[in-house]
Amino acid sequence: MLKKTIYTVYIALILCMGTATIVEKYHGTAYVGTHIYGSWWFTVLWAVLAAASVVLIVRRFLKRRSVTLYMLHFSLLLILAGALVTHLTAWSGVMHLRTGQSASACLVGNGQVEKPLPFAVRLDSFQIKYHQGTAAPSDFMSHLTVTSGRDRVGAVVSMNRVFTYRSIRFYQNSYDPDGQGSVLALSSDPVGIPLTYCEYALLFLALIYMLIDPRGPFRTLLRHPLLRQGLCVALLLGFAVRSGAEPRVLPRETAHRFGELFVVYGNRVCPMQTLAVDFTKKLYGKPRYRGFSAEQVFTGFLFFGDQWSDEPVLKVKAGPLRERLGMGKYLSFTELSRRSGSIDPFVQPFYSGRQEKINRQAAELVDKFNLVMSLWNGPMLKIFPETRGAETVWHAPIGEQDAGDNAASFLNTLRLLYEDAQSGQFARFDSTLTALKQYQLRHAGHSLPSETKVSAERMYNAVPFATVLFMFNLTLGFLSLFLTLWRLTRRSGPRRWERWADRVQAVLLFISFAALTMALVLRWTASGRVPMSNGYETMLTMAWFILLFTLLMCRRFRVMFTFGFLLSGFFLLVSHISQMDPQIGPLMPVLNSPLLSLHVSVIMMAYALLALTFICGLMALIIKLIHRLKPDTQPSVSNSQLTSLQLLSRLFLYPALTALGLGIFIGAIWANISWGTYWSWDPKETWALISFMVYAIPAHTRLLPRLHRPVVYHVFMVFAFLTLLMTYFGVNYFLGGMHSYA
């Protein structure tokens, strides 16, 4: 009865949380916060689960004194208790101050009830700091004076910088549009914070000890006879349209020199080459067109716009819009202009919230049209810096209103470049470029990136790492899969050439890992931050972790070659074909925290390991199907292969649970430091918790003996992977929320 109660409540909580994230999309965060997460029955479900778990743990601990079992489950129960203490004793509110204004109260609760404070707070000034030479904020800072009787304290509150006074913490929340006012978040949890951090510390120790406990399940797996005798290894071993005339372009070397200029793009100062590459990829889908480099395409549109307007360089994705309007795969700018009347009816519904495919495709074509127009008529070319004091502002020669006396000079420089390009005077064009580059170096102040960053970015732009590696890894993955399946179905023993095939796979795997490592290092160097802040970067990081784990384990488990190539290729393919934006940009101020890098990297490690459990399950089900189709095969061989894959999967499972648990609660600490709350029931947070709870189920095989059976276990692991897909892709592209970074 006790076990059935735990099973029922556990499943009910998972279903409730998953349903709540979908309800939130249509009814809003406040609705689910009141009617689900804040409801009495939701609290009762957690209380019943906790109480029943305590009874079960005590019973099992008396029979089997497992330190890991006790520490891990006790820490989770303490975290629930700490959450209850915070709920009962803590409070949070907001305070809005204008410059020079004081307040001695804040607003708390949904009803915005005024709560008096035992001190007064005055906003002396509010400051927005920007990344040098750009309009991208790097931090928001409120300068305060706190007065209590004769006590007078000055303080600064900014993103990820908390000020604490008399157990009340101040966080930077938002600010007024005119920059003369600040909104501060206040919270007080003097009992809950030390209690919660102690509970988190106990959980971290328990998760790590789970992997090193000599009597724990993970170390027991490592002593499995199949591993000790090498039998597991043996079993796994057995088993574009071209027009007639080319458009005019700058010579390749001249275009390359143009790409060496600096420009403000994506709210940062970067080489012009980066803008040219993104411009070409957004129009054509690739960084080159008909053998022309990205710099040649970009300068072609800039200096020879009349010819490039007729080039079929605007890619139209296959789909209903192309079929409805009878378009080809590529359009020219001129043809798109002529068809604007037939495209507009599909664009307006998109901006009104209609997200059907035909509307998205129409909006994408309009974006391509606007991109070209912004090059010709708008302030895209911010290449002229002006430094006054400590502030640097970059101007464009067209569309600028605040360039002052230099506006005519800026425009004249661009006119000279245009005239030299038209007349073919490329030597004089190069001289003007040299003078312009010297002007940038003299007037850019401290806004220019270092030579190391520039070199890294140019090298990163020159090689399409994700595109090359996804094709390389997927091709090798399918070849390795065919080799593995042939081994599983053959009747003869291993052949000599297979050893050489494995060595070749190991070398190619290392080459792929080294190339991806270089890509991440170059992106890290160019951006000045760890590359884990958006969907594109986390896909690359996920692929990197998979290749790393494969390299570490391929000597013992040769089937890892197939897993590593296929999975890393899949994640790289997603980064290549999805709507993720690979553009390098500065971090939002709230994300500028070392805890972010730790949180994301540990989570990505967990996802990579859990993805490997999915491939193990998929491979096991394929083996089962093959042996069913070949009834003459010995059943004992099939069962041994399934057992070996189950062992391998469980070896991935326990480190994955450790990493996922650590990642979730490191994220909770970061959230508490940044905005004063551990958990907001955001869809991404909720689905991460769901994933943790679902993957914790196969770790409890003593309570669920059916999961000892290999087929049942592998089927569960295949379906469990759906929660991971929902956590990453479903939240990003469907549910949304503050953690959505598609």
C-alpha positions in Angstrom: 0.0 0.0 0.0 2.8 2.4 0.9 4.6 1.8 -2.4 1.4 2.2 -4.4 0.8 5.5 -2.7 4.3 6.8 -3.6 3.9 5.6 -7.2 0.5 7.3 -7.6 1.5 10.6 -6.0 4.8 10.7 -7.9 3.2 10.2 -11.2 0.4 12.7 -10.3 3.0 15.4 -9.5 4.9 14.8 -12.8 1.6 15.0 -14.8 0.4 18.1 -12.9 3.7 20.0 -13.5 3.8 19.0 -17.2 0.2 20.1 -17.7 0.8 23.3 -15.8 3.5 24.4 -18.3 1.1 24.0 -21.1 -1.8 25.8 -19.3 0.7 28.6 -18.5 1.2 29.2 -22.3 -2.5 30.0 -22.8 -3.6 31.4 -19.4 -0.4 33.1 -18.2 2.0 32.8 -15.3 -0.2 34.4 -12.7 -3.0 31.9 -13.4 -0.9 28.7 -12.9 0.9 30.3 -10.0 -2.4 30.8 -8.2 -4.4 27.7 -9.3 -1.7 25.1 -9.6 1.7 25.8 -8.0 0.2 27.9 -5.2 -2.8 25.7 -4.6 -3.4 23.8 -1.4 -3.8 20.5 -3.2 -0.4 20.8 -4.9 1.3 21.4 -1.5 -0.6 18.4 -0.1 0.7 16.2 -2.9 4.3 17.1 -2.1 3.6 16.6 1.6 2.1 13.2 1.1 5.1 12.1 -1.1 7.5 13.4 1.5 5.7 11.6 4.4 5.4 8.3 2.6 9.0 8.5 1.5 10.2 9.1 5.0 8.4 5.9 6.2 9.8 3.9 3.3 13.3 5.2 3.8 13.3 4.4 7.5 12.0 0.8 6.8 14.7 0.2 4.2 17.4 1.8 6.2 16.7 -0.5 9.1 17.1 -3.5 6.7 19.9 -2.2 4.5 22.1 0.5 6.0 23.1 2.4 2.9 24.8 5.7 3.5 24.1 6.8 -0.1 20.4 6.0 0.2 20.1 7.9 3.5 22.1 11.0 2.6 20.5 11.5 -0.8 16.9 11.1 0.1 17.3 12.9 3.4 18.8 15.9 1.7 15.9 16.0 -0.8 13.4 15.9 2.1 15.3 18.7 3.9 15.1 20.8 0.7 11.3 20.4 0.8 11.3 21.3 4.4 13.5 24.4 3.7 11.1 25.4 1.0 8.3 25.2 3.5 10.2 27.4 6.0 10.9 30.0 3.3 7.2 29.9 2.3 6.1 30.5 5.9 8.7 33.0 7.1 10.1 34.9 4.1 8.7 37.9 2.3 9.5 39.7 -0.9 8.5 43.0 -2.4 9.4 45.9 -4.8 10.4 49.5 -4.3 10.2 52.1 -7.0 12.4 55.2 -6.5 13.1 58.3 -8.6 16.5 60.0 -8.4 16.7 62.0 -5.1 13.6 60.3 -3.7 13.5 58.4 -0.5 11.1 55.6 0.7 10.7 53.7 3.9 8.2 51.1 2.7 7.9 48.6 -0.2 5.0 46.8 -1.9 4.5 43.1 -1.2 2.2 40.4 -2.5 0.0 40.2 -5.5 -2.2 42.8 -4.0 0.7 45.2 -3.7 0.2 45.9 0.1 2.5 48.5 1.6 5.0 47.1 4.1 6.9 49.5 6.3 10.7 49.2 6.6 12.8 50.0 9.7 15.0 52.3 7.6 14.7 54.7 4.7 16.3 54.2 1.2 17.2 57.1 -1.1 18.2 56.7 -4.8 21.2 59.0 -5.3 21.6 58.1 -9.0 20.9 55.3 -11.5 23.5 54.4 -14.1 23.5 52.2 -17.2 26.9 50.9 -18.2 27.4 49.9 -21.9 29.9 47.7 -23.7 32.5 50.0 -25.1 31.3 51.8 -28.3 28.0 50.0 -28.4 24.4 50.5 -27.2 24.4 47.1 -25.5 24.0 47.4 -21.7 26.7 45.6 -19.6 25.2 46.5 -16.2 22.5 48.5 -14.4 23.6 50.2 -11.2 21.5 51.9 -8.5 23.5 54.1 -6.1 21.7 54.2 -2.7 21.9 55.7 0.7 20.3 53.8 3.5 19.4 55.8 6.7 18.4 54.3 10.1 18.5 56.8 12.9 22.1 58.0 13.0 23.3 55.1 10.9 23.9 56.1 7.3 25.2 53.6 4.7 26.0 54.1 1.0 25.5 51.1 -1.3 25.5 50.1 -4.9 23.0 47.5 -6.3 23.6 46.0 -9.7 22.9 42.8 -11.7 24.4 39.9 -9.8 25.5 42.3 -7.0 23.2 42.1 -4.0 23.2 44.6 -1.1 22.1 43.3 2.3 21.0 45.5 5.2 19.5 44.1 8.4 18.8 40.7 6.7 16.9 42.5 3.9 18.5 42.0 0.5 18.2 44.5 -2.4 18.3 43.4 -6.0 18.3 45.4 -9.2 15.0 44.6 -10.9 14.3 47.2 -13.6 14.5 50.9 -14.4 12.5 53.8 -15.8 12.7 54.5 -19.6 14.2 57.9 -18.9 17.0 56.5 -16.8 16.0 58.6 -13.8 14.3 55.9 -11.8 15.0 52.4 -10.5 12.9 49.5 -9.4 14.4 47.4 -6.7 13.4 44.0 -5.5 13.6 43.3 -1.8 13.5 40.0 0.0 14.0 38.8 3.6 14.6 35.2 4.4 17.0 35.1 7.3 16.1 31.6 8.4 15.5 30.0 5.0 18.7 31.0 3.2 21.3 29.4 5.6 19.0 26.4 6.0 18.6 26.0 2.3 22.3 26.4 1.5 23.1 23.7 4.1 20.6 21.4 2.5 22.0 22.1 -1.0 25.5 21.3 0.3 24.3 18.0 1.8 22.6 17.2 -1.6 25.8 17.9 -3.5 27.8 15.7 -1.2 25.2 12.9 -1.5 25.1 13.1 -5.3 28.9 12.9 -5.5 29.1 10.2 -2.9 26.6 8.2 -4.9 29.4 7.7 -7.5 32.2 6.9 -5.1 30.3 4.8 -2.4 31.9 1.3 -2.5 28.5 -0.2 -1.6 26.6 2.2 -3.9 24.8 1.1 -7.1 27.4 2.8 -9.4 30.5 1.2 -7.9 28.5 -2.1 -7.9 28.0 -1.8 -11.6 31.7 -1.2 -12.1 32.3 -4.6 -10.4 29.9 -6.3 -12.7 31.2 -9.7 -14.0 30.7 -8.6 -17.7 33.0 -5.7 -17.1 35.6 -7.5 -15.0 35.9 -10.4 -17.5 35.8 -8.2 -20.6 32.7 -10.1 -21.9 30.7 -6.9 -22.4 33.2 -5.6 -24.9 33.2 -8.8 -26.8 29.4 -8.9 -27.0 29.2 -5.3 -28.1 31.8 -6.0 -30.8 29.6 -8.8 -32.1 27.0 -6.9 -32.7 21.8 26.8 -57.0 20.6 28.6 -60.0 23.3 30.4 -62.1 22.7 33.4 -64.4 24.6 33.8 -67.6 26.8 36.8 -66.6 28.6 37.1 -63.3 27.9 40.2 -61.3 30.6 42.7 -60.6 32.6 42.3 -57.4 35.7 43.7 -55.7 38.9 41.7 -56.2 39.1 39.0 -53.5 42.1 40.6 -51.8 40.4 44.1 -51.8 37.2 42.6 -50.4 39.2 40.8 -47.8 40.8 44.1 -46.7 37.4 45.7 -46.5 36.4 42.9 -44.2 39.3 43.9 -41.9 37.6 47.2 -41.0 35.8 47.4 -37.7 32.0 47.9 -37.4 29.4 47.9 -34.7 27.3 44.9 -35.3 25.1 42.9 -32.9 25.8 45.5 -30.2 29.5 44.9 -30.2 32.6 46.1 -32.2 33.8 43.3 -34.5 35.5 42.8 -37.9 33.4 43.7 -41.0 34.0 40.1 -42.1 31.5 39.0 -39.4 28.8 41.3 -40.7 29.5 40.1 -44.3 29.3 36.4 -43.3 26.0 36.9 -41.4 24.6 39.0 -44.3 25.4 36.4 -46.9 24.1 33.5 -44.8 20.9 35.3 -44.0 20.2 35.9 -47.7 21.6 32.8 -49.3 21.8 30.3 -46.5 25.5 29.8 -47.0 28.6 31.9 -46.4 29.6 31.9 -50.1 27.7 32.5 -53.4 28.9 31.2 -56.8 32.4 31.0 -55.5 32.4 34.6 -54.2 33.4 35.1 -50.6 31.1 36.7 -48.1 33.0 40.0 -48.3 32.6 40.0 -52.1 28.9 39.4 -51.8 28.5 42.1 -49.1 30.5 44.7 -51.0 28.8 43.7 -54.2 25.4 44.7 -52.8 27.0 47.8 -51.4 29.0 49.1 -54.4 27.3 47.3 -57.4 23.7 47.2 -56.1 22.2 47.6 -59.6 23.7 44.3 -60.8 23.3 42.3 -57.5 19.6 43.3 -57.4 19.1 40.9 -60.3 21.1 38.0 -58.7 19.0 35.0 -57.5 20.7 35.2 -54.1 17.6 35.3 -51.8 16.8 31.7 -50.7 13.2 30.7 -50.5 12.6 27.6 -48.2 10.5 24.8 -49.5 6.9 25.0 -48.2 3.4 26.3 -48.8 4.4 29.9 -49.8 6.7 28.7 -52.5 4.1 26.4 -53.9 1.2 28.9 -53.5 3.1 31.6 -55.4 5.0 29.4 -57.8 8.4 30.6 -56.7 11.8 29.0 -57.5 14.3 28.0 -54.8 16.0 31.4 -55.2 14.7 34.9 -55.9 16.5 38.1 -56.9 15.9 41.3 -54.9 14.2 42.8 -58.0 11.8 39.8 -58.4 11.0 39.9 -54.7 10.1 43.6 -55.0 7.8 42.7 -57.9 6.1 40.0 -55.9 5.7 42.1 -52.7 2.0 42.6 -53.4 1.3 38.9 -53.4 3.5 38.3 -50.3 2.1 41.1 -48.1 -1.3 39.4 -47.3 0.6 36.5 -45.7 3.0 38.8 -43.7 0.5 40.9 -41.8 -1.1 37.9 -40.0 2.3 36.9 -38.8 2.9 40.1 -37.0 -0.6 39.8 -35.5 0.4 36.5 -33.8 -0.4 34.0 -36.5 2.4 31.4 -36.6 1.5 29.1 -39.5 4.3 28.0 -41.8 3.2 30.1 -44.8 3.2 33.2 -42.6 6.6 32.5 -41.2 8.0 32.0 -44.7 6.5 35.3 -45.9 8.0 37.1 -42.9 11.4 35.6 -43.6 11.4 36.9 -47.1 10.4 40.4 -45.9 13.4 40.2 -43.4 15.7 39.5 -46.3 14.3 42.4 -48.3 14.7 44.7 -45.3 18.2 43.5 -44.7 19.3 44.6 -48.2 17.4 47.9 -47.8 19.1 48.6 -44.4 22.5 48.2 -46.1 21.6 50.8 -48.8 19.5 53.3 -46.8 19.9 52.7 -43.1 22.7 53.0 -40.5 24.1 49.5 -40.9 27.7 50.6 -41.6 28.7 52.0 -38.2 32.4 52.3 -39.1 33.3 55.9 -38.0 34.2 56.1 -34.3 34.2 59.3 -32.2 35.7 59.3 -28.7 34.8 62.2 -26.4 36.3 61.7 -23.0 35.7 58.1 -21.9 32.7 57.6 -24.2 33.0 56.3 -27.8 30.2 56.5 -30.3 30.3 54.8 -33.7 28.5 56.5 -36.7 27.3 55.4 -40.0 27.7 57.5 -43.1 24.0 57.2 -44.0 21.0 57.7 -41.7 22.9 59.3 -38.8 21.4 62.3 -37.1 24.0 62.9 -34.4 27.3 62.8 -36.4 27.6 66.6 -36.1 30.3 68.3 -38.1 31.8 65.0 -39.3 28.7 63.8 -41.1 29.8 65.3 -44.5 33.3 63.8 -44.1 31.8 60.3 -43.3 29.5 60.4 -46.3 32.3 61.7 -48.6 34.6 58.7 -47.6 31.9 56.3 -48.6 31.3 58.2 -51.8 35.0 58.0 -52.7 35.0 54.2 -52.1 31.9 53.9 -54.3 33.4 55.9 -57.2 36.7 54.0 -57.1 34.8 50.7 -57.1 32.6 51.7 -60.0 35.6 53.0 -62.1 37.8 50.0 -61.2 40.4 52.1 -59.4 41.2 49.4 -56.9 44.6 50.7 -55.9 43.1 54.0 -54.9 40.2 52.1 -53.2 42.8 50.2 -51.1 44.5 53.5 -50.2 41.2 54.9 -48.9 40.6 51.7 -47.0 44.0 52.1 -45.4 43.2 55.7 -44.4 39.9 54.6 -43.0 41.5 51.8 -40.9 44.0 54.3 -39.5 41.1 56.6 -38.6 39.4 53.8 -36.7 42.6 53.0 -34.8 43.1 56.6 -33.8 39.5 57.5 -32.8 38.0 54.3 -31.4 39.4 54.8 -27.9 39.1 51.6 -25.8 36.2 50.1 -27.8 38.3 48.0 -30.3 38.7 44.3 -29.6 42.2 43.0 -29.0 44.3 41.5 -31.8 43.9 38.1 -30.3 40.1 38.4 -30.4 40.1 39.7 -33.9 42.3 36.8 -35.1 40.1 34.3 -33.4 37.0 35.7 -34.9 38.4 35.9 -38.4 39.5 32.2 -38.1 36.1 31.2 -36.7 34.3 33.0 -39.6 36.6 31.4 -42.2 35.6 27.8 -41.3 31.9 26.6 -41.1 32.7 24.2 -38.2 29.1 23.2 -37.5 28.3 22.5 -41.1 31.4 20.5 -41.9 31.4 18.5 -38.6 27.7 17.5 -38.8 28.2 16.0 -42.2 31.5 14.4 -41.2 30.1 12.9 -37.9 26.7 11.7 -39.3 28.4 10.1 -42.3 30.8 8.2 -40.0 28.0 7.5 -37.6 25.9 5.7 -40.2 29.0 3.8 -41.5 29.8 2.8 -37.9 26.1 1.8 -37.4 26.2 -0.5 -40.4 29.4 -2.1 -39.2 28.0 -2.7 -35.8 24.8 -4.2 -37.1 26.8 -6.5 -39.4 28.8 -7.6 -36.5 25.7 -8.4 -34.5 24.1 -10.5 -37.3 27.1 -12.4 -38.6 27.9 -16.0 -37.7 31.6 -16.0 -38.0 34.1 -14.6 -35.5 35.9 -11.3 -35.6 38.2 -10.6 -38.6 41.6 -8.9 -38.5 40.6 -5.8 -40.6 38.0 -4.9 -37.9 40.7 -3.9 -35.5 42.0 -1.5 -38.1 38.5 -0.2 -38.7 38.2 0.5 -34.9 41.6 2.3 -34.9 40.5 4.5 -37.9 37.3 5.3 -36.1 39.3 6.4 -33.0 41.5 8.6 -35.1 38.6 10.2 -36.9 36.7 10.7 -33.6 39.7 12.5 -32.1 40.0 14.8 -35.2 36.3 15.7 -34.9 36.7 16.4 -31.2 39.8 18.5 -31.8 38.0 20.5 -34.5 35.0 21.2 -32.3 37.2 22.1 -29.4 38.9 24.6 -31.7 35.6 26.0 -32.8 34.5 26.5 -29.1 37.8 28.0 -28.1 37.8 30.5 -31.0 34.2 31.5 -30.2 35.1 31.9 -26.6 38.1 34.0 -27.4 36.2 36.2 -29.9 33.2 36.8 -27.6 35.2 37.0 -24.3 32.7 34.7 -22.5 32.0 31.0 -22.2 30.0 29.9 -25.3 26.9 28.6 -23.4 24.5 31.5 -23.5 22.1 30.6 -26.4 20.6 27.6 -28.2 23.3 27.4 -30.9 26.2 27.4 -28.4 24.6 24.9 -26.1 24.1 22.5 -29.1 27.8 22.8 -29.8 28.7 22.2 -26.2 26.4 19.2 -26.0 28.1 17.7 -29.1 31.5 18.4 -27.4 30.6 16.6 -24.2 29.3 13.6 -26.2 32.6 13.3 -28.2 34.5 13.7 -24.9 32.6 10.8 -23.2 33.0 8.7 -26.4 36.8 9.2 -26.4 37.0 8.2 -22.7 35.0 5.0 -23.1 35.5 3.8 -26.7 38.5 1.6 -25.9 36.4 -0.4 -23.5 33.0 -0.2 -25.3 33.6 -0.1 -29.1 29.9 0.5 -29.7 30.6 4.0 -28.4 31.9 4.9 -31.8 28.4 4.6 -33.2 26.9 6.5 -30.3 29.4 9.3 -30.4 29.4 10.0 -34.1 25.6 9.8 -34.5 24.6 11.8 -31.4 27.2 14.6 -31.9 26.3 14.7 -35.6 22.6 15.1 -34.6 23.2 18.0 -32.2 25.5 19.7 -34.8 22.8 19.2 -37.4 20.2 20.8 -35.2 22.5 23.8 -34.7 23.0 24.0 -38.5 19.4 23.7 -39.8 17.4 25.2 -36.9 16.4 28.8 -36.3 19.1 29.2 -33.7 21.1 32.4 -34.4 24.9 31.7 -34.3 25.7 35.4 -34.2 28.2 36.3 -31.5 26.9 38.9 -29.1 27.4 40.3 -25.6 25.7 38.7 -22.6 22.7 40.3 -21.0 23.8 41.8 -17.7 21.9 39.3 -15.6 23.7 36.4 -17.4 27.1 37.8 -16.6 27.8 35.5 -13.7 30.3 32.7 -13.3 27.5 30.5 -11.9 25.8 30.7 -15.3 28.8 28.9 -17.0 28.9 26.3 -14.2 25.1 25.8 -14.3 24.9 25.3 -18.0 28.0 23.2 -18.5 26.9 20.7 -15.8 23.4 20.6 -17.2 24.8 20.0 -20.7 27.0 17.2 -19.4 23.9 15.5 -17.9 22.0 15.9 -21.2 24.8 14.4 -23.1 25.0 11.3 -20.8 21.2 10.9 -20.9 21.3 11.1 -24.7 23.7 8.2 -24.7 21.2 6.1 -22.6 18.7 6.8 -25.3 21.0 5.5 -28.0 21.7 2.4 -25.9 17.9 1.8 -25.6 17.4 2.4 -29.3 20.3 0.0 -30.2 18.9 -2.6 -27.9 15.4 -2.4 -29.5 17.0 -2.7 -33.0 18.9 -5.8 -31.9 15.7 -7.3 -30.5 13.9 -6.6 -33.7 16.7 -8.2 -35.8 16.7 -11.3 -33.7 12.9 -11.6 -34.0 13.2 -11.4 -37.8 15.9 -14.1 -37.7 14.5 -16.8 -35.6 17.5 -19.1 -36.2 19.7 -16.8 -34.1 20.4 -18.1 -30.6 18.2 -16.3 -28.0 21.0 -16.4 -25.4 23.2 -14.2 -27.6 20.4 -11.6 -28.0 19.7 -11.5 -24.3 23.4 -11.1 -23.5 23.7 -8.2 -25.9 20.6 -6.5 -24.4 22.0 -7.0 -20.9 25.4 -5.5 -21.9 23.6 -2.5 -23.4 21.6 -2.2 -20.2 24.8 -2.3 -18.1 26.3 0.4 -20.3 23.2 2.6 -20.1 23.1 2.4 -16.3 26.8 3.4 -16.2 25.8 6.6 -18.0 22.6 7.0 -15.9 24.2 7.5 -12.4 26.7 10.2 -13.5 23.9 11.9 -15.5 21.6 12.0 -12.4 24.5 13.5 -10.4 25.2 16.2 -13.0 21.5 17.0 -13.6 20.9 17.4 -9.8 24.0 19.5 -9.4 23.0 21.6 -12.4 19.5 22.2 -11.3 20.4 23.3 -7.8 23.4 25.4 -8.9 20.9 27.2 -11.1 18.7 27.7 -8.0 21.6 29.3 -6.1 22.3 31.6 -9.1 18.7 32.6 -9.3 18.7 33.4 -5.6 21.8 35.6 -5.9 20.5 37.3 -9.1 16.8 38.1 -8.2 16.1 36.7 -4.8 14.2 33.5 -5.5 15.4 29.9 -5.8 12.6 28.6 -7.9 10.1 30.4 -10.1 8.2 27.5 -11.7 9.4 28.7 -15.1 8.6 26.1 -17.8 12.3 25.3 -18.3 12.8 24.8 -14.5 9.7 22.7 -14.3 10.6 20.4 -17.1 14.2 20.0 -15.8 12.7 18.8 -12.5 10.3 16.5 -14.4 13.3 15.0 -16.3 15.2 14.5 -13.0 12.2 12.8 -11.5 11.6 10.6 -14.6 15.2 9.5 -14.8 15.4 8.8 -11.1 12.8 6.0 -11.6 15.2 3.5 -13.2 17.7 4.2 -10.4 15.2 2.5 -8.0 15.2 -1.0 -9.5 14.8 -2.5 -6.0 11.4 -0.9 -5.7 10.6 -1.5 -9.4 11.9 -5.1 -10.1 10.4 -5.0 -13.6 13.1 -2.5 -14.7 15.6 -5.3 -14.1 14.3 -6.8 -17.4 16.5 -5.4 -20.2 13.7 -4.9 -22.7 11.4 -3.1 -20.2 14.4 -0.9 -19.1 15.4 0.1 -22.6 11.8 0.9 -23.6 11.5 3.1 -20.6 14.8 4.9 -21.4 13.7 5.6 -25.0 10.5 7.2 -23.8 12.2 9.0 -20.9 14.3 10.9 -23.5 11.1 12.6 -24.6 11.1 14.6 -21.4 14.6 15.8 -22.3 13.5 16.9 -25.7 10.6 18.8 -24.2 13.0 20.4 -21.7 15.3 21.7 -24.4 13.3 22.1 -27.6 9.7 22.1 -26.4 10.3 25.0 -24.0 12.5 27.0 -26.4 10.1 26.7 -29.4 6.7 26.1 -28.0 6.2 27.0 -24.3 8.5 30.0 -24.0 9.4 31.6 -20.6 12.4 33.5 -19.3 14.7 30.4 -19.9 13.7 30.2 -23.6 16.7 31.1 -25.8 15.8 29.7 -29.2 
